[in-house]
Amino acid sequence: MKITIEFNENDIEKHRSEIVEALLQITDIGYVSQTDMQKPEQKQPEVEKKQAKPVKQTPQYDVVDLQKAAFEKAKQIENGVEKVKALIKKYGVETLPEMDKKHYEAFLKELEELV
């Protein structure tokens, strides 16, 4: 499926935050529906949970966390939308739901450093 949305410069200047919010909501809806269909709920037996060895806790992020952070950063900096899009493309994808989870933490770190 392909969706094309066009904005003129005047629209972007006047409604930048609303446009970013709408785009994030659209990508979030697509992500949720894809994951709901692709990942059936699996439960581990209780025995396996008790026997599992403790592992080092690392921050766990999901695509919604990335989208929220990207939206906030885009509002805070000059040319934020363009800079955030460029950062996303740096990871070889067009949208955040396409990004490999192994890149989430690095993406968020680079996002914080954008000025």
C-alpha positions as CSV (number, residue, x, y, z in Angstrom):
1,M,0.0,0.0,0.0
2,K,1.3,3.5,-0.8
3,I,-0.1,6.7,0.7
4,T,1.0,10.0,-0.7
5,I,0.5,13.2,1.3
6,E,1.5,16.6,-0.1
7,F,2.0,19.8,1.8
8,N,3.0,23.2,0.5
9,E,5.5,25.3,2.3
10,N,2.8,27.5,3.8
11,D,1.0,24.5,5.3
12,I,4.3,23.2,6.8
13,E,5.1,26.6,8.4
14,K,1.7,27.1,9.9
15,H,0.9,23.6,10.9
16,R,4.2,21.9,11.5
17,S,3.5,20.3,14.9
18,E,0.0,19.1,13.7
19,I,1.6,17.5,10.6
20,V,4.3,15.7,12.6
21,E,1.7,14.4,15.0
22,A,-0.5,13.2,12.2
23,L,2.4,11.4,10.5
24,L,3.4,9.8,13.8
25,Q,-0.1,8.6,14.4
26,I,-0.3,7.2,10.9
27,T,2.9,5.2,11.2
28,D,1.9,4.0,14.7
29,I,-1.4,2.7,13.4
30,G,0.4,0.8,10.6
31,Y,2.9,-0.6,13.1
32,V,0.3,-1.8,15.5
33,S,-1.8,-3.6,12.9
34,Q,1.3,-5.3,11.4
35,T,2.6,-6.5,14.8
36,D,-0.9,-7.7,15.8
37,M,-1.1,-9.9,12.7
38,Q,2.6,-11.0,12.7
39,K,3.2,-11.9,16.4
40,P,0.6,-14.3,17.9
41,E,0.7,-14.1,21.7
42,Q,3.0,-16.8,23.1
43,K,3.2,-17.7,26.8
44,Q,6.2,-19.4,28.4
45,P,5.5,-22.1,30.8
46,E,5.9,-21.0,34.4
47,V,8.7,-23.5,35.0
48,E,10.9,-21.9,32.3
49,K,10.4,-18.5,33.9
50,K,11.7,-19.7,37.3
51,Q,14.7,-21.4,35.8
52,A,15.8,-18.5,33.7
53,K,19.1,-17.0,34.8
54,P,19.1,-13.3,35.5
55,V,20.5,-11.2,32.7
56,K,21.9,-7.7,32.7
57,Q,19.0,-5.3,32.3
58,T,19.2,-3.1,29.3
59,P,16.7,-0.4,28.4
60,Q,13.9,-1.7,26.3
61,Y,12.4,0.6,23.8
62,D,9.6,0.2,21.3
63,V,8.7,2.1,18.1
64,V,6.2,4.2,20.0
65,D,9.0,5.4,22.3
66,L,11.1,6.4,19.2
67,Q,8.1,8.1,17.6
68,K,7.4,10.2,20.7
69,A,11.0,11.2,21.1
70,A,11.3,12.0,17.4
71,F,8.2,14.1,17.5
72,E,9.3,16.1,20.5
73,K,12.8,16.7,19.1
74,A,11.3,17.8,15.7
75,K,9.3,20.5,17.6
76,Q,12.3,21.6,19.7
77,I,14.9,22.3,17.0
78,E,15.1,24.4,13.8
79,N,14.3,22.3,10.7
80,G,13.5,19.5,13.1
81,V,11.3,17.5,10.8
82,E,14.0,17.4,8.1
83,K,16.8,16.6,10.6
84,V,14.8,13.7,12.1
85,K,13.9,12.3,8.7
86,A,17.5,12.4,7.7
87,L,18.5,10.6,10.9
88,I,15.9,7.9,10.2
89,K,17.2,7.5,6.7
90,K,20.7,7.1,8.1
91,Y,19.6,3.8,9.4
92,G,18.5,2.6,6.0
93,V,14.7,3.0,6.4
94,E,12.0,5.5,5.5
95,T,9.9,5.2,8.7
96,L,10.6,4.2,12.3
97,P,8.4,1.0,12.3
98,E,10.8,-0.3,9.6
99,M,13.9,0.2,11.8
100,D,15.6,-2.9,13.2
101,K,15.2,-3.0,17.0
102,K,18.9,-3.4,17.5
103,H,19.3,0.2,16.3
104,Y,16.7,1.8,18.7
105,E,19.1,2.8,21.5
106,A,21.7,4.2,19.0
107,F,18.9,6.1,17.2
108,L,17.7,7.6,20.5
109,K,21.2,8.7,21.5
110,E,21.8,10.4,18.1
111,L,18.3,12.0,18.3
112,E,19.2,13.6,21.6
113,E,22.4,15.1,20.0
114,L,20.5,16.7,17.1
115,V,20.6,20.5,17.3
